[in-house]
């Protein structure tokens, strides 16, 4: 099994569309509220995921940029089927959008 983790810069449909098989898992922090195959939005769907956990994280001071602070970090886990974007450069074609 292979797990690939990515930050917001990895939130691209092409990465998700090319998962080679069931033994590869992608964990990506989302940058956009993606449209799902069922027409719902990703963020609204994630709010309903059964498994969530919240932790407080200490963010250290960044000299001249921000003071130290506590941040609340919530992790949600669940399945969602992304809808294909209206234009996908990888496929080189346009698909119908609702």
Secondary structure, DSSP 8 states (H G I E B T S, - for coil): -EEEEE-GGG--HHHHHT--STTEEEEE--SS--BBTTS-BHHHHHHT-SEEEEEEEEE--BTTTB--EEEEEEEEE----B---SEETTTTEE----
